[in-house]
């Protein structure tokens, strides 16, 4: 589950707030659904380009296709930052 990550983000944004079990269950389902949709779209893109490996490019394109406007821009920015951090630490 993504519960611990959802809690961390909630505490960053609203340190004084909590979340009920029901709300956490709904958020967890939302994150799982979003992940599945993005992964499926990225797989379609990779197959279309006859690639057997998913790269950050397919993920980024899937994000652009599935998320609206500013949310997509923010997601791409955060994703790029995470990939840069990961590659610099390896």
C-alpha positions in Angstrom: 0.0 0.0 0.0 0.9 3.6 -0.4 -0.3 4.6 3.1 3.0 5.7 4.5 3.8 7.8 1.5 0.4 9.4 1.5 0.8 10.3 5.2 4.3 11.8 4.6 2.9 14.0 1.8 -0.1 15.0 3.9 2.2 16.0 6.8 4.4 18.1 4.4 1.4 20.0 3.1 -0.8 20.1 6.3 1.2 19.1 9.3 -1.7 19.5 11.7 -4.1 17.3 9.7 -4.8 13.6 9.9 -6.6 11.1 7.6 -9.3 8.5 8.4 -8.9 4.9 7.5 -11.7 5.2 5.0 -10.1 8.2 3.3 -6.7 6.4 3.3 -8.3 3.4 1.6 -9.8 5.7 -1.0 -6.5 7.5 -1.6 -4.7 4.2 -1.8 -7.2 3.0 -4.5 -6.7 6.3 -6.3 -2.9 5.9 -6.4 -3.1 2.3 -7.5 -5.6 3.2 -10.3 -3.4 6.1 -11.4 -0.3 3.9 -11.4 -2.0 1.2 -13.4 -3.3 3.7 -16.0 0.1 5.4 -16.4 1.9 2.0 -16.7 -0.6 0.7 -19.3 -0.3 3.9 -21.4 3.5 3.7 -21.1 3.5 0.1 -22.3 1.3 1.0 -25.3 3.8 3.7 -26.2 6.7 1.4 -25.9 5.0 -1.3 -28.0 4.1 1.4 -30.6 7.7 2.3 -30.9 8.8 -1.4 -30.9 10.7 -1.1 -27.7 10.9 -3.8 -25.1 12.0 -1.6 -22.2 10.1 1.2 -20.5 12.2 4.3 -20.1 11.5 7.6 -18.4 10.5 9.0 -21.9 7.5 6.6 -22.1 6.5 7.4 -18.6 6.8 11.1 -19.2 4.7 10.9 -22.4 2.1 8.8 -20.6 1.9 11.5 -17.9 1.4 14.2 -20.5 -1.4 12.2 -22.1 -3.3 11.2 -19.0 -2.9 14.1 -16.5 -4.4 17.6 -17.2 -2.3 20.7 -17.7 -0.5 22.0 -14.6 -0.8 18.6 -12.8 1.2 17.0 -15.7 3.8 19.8 -15.6 4.2 19.4 -11.9 4.4 15.6 -12.1 7.0 15.7 -14.9 9.1 18.2 -12.9 9.0 16.1 -9.7 9.7 12.9 -11.7 12.7 14.5 -13.4 14.0 15.6 -10.0 13.6 12.1 -8.6 15.3 10.5 -11.6 18.2 13.0 -11.3 18.6 12.3 -7.6 18.5 8.5 -8.1 21.1 8.6 -10.9 23.4 10.9 -9.1 23.4 8.7 -5.9 24.1 5.4 -7.9 
